[in-house]
């Protein structure tokens, strides 16, 4: 019996998209810890400093994309 990718991984985006997977895991860890950066980093198995760096990088990419499309909040 063959499975579709979306069935096997339960998602619509490619499961091989590392950046999207990383964003989703970070968001889940932050939600599970009520936004506590230290606890979320511990849950992810990374340092608090690394989590801050990843969040800053994600915010920079988001801001750059919004600037490119002319979209602002």
URGI-V559699 format. One line per field, one symbol per residue. phi: phi as a letter, one per 40 degrees, with the letter a starting at -180 (. if undefined). A space follows every 50 residues. Layout:
phi: ???
//
This chain:
phi: .cbcdcccbgacccccccccccccccccccccbfgcccccccccgbcccc cdcccccccccccccccccgcbc
//
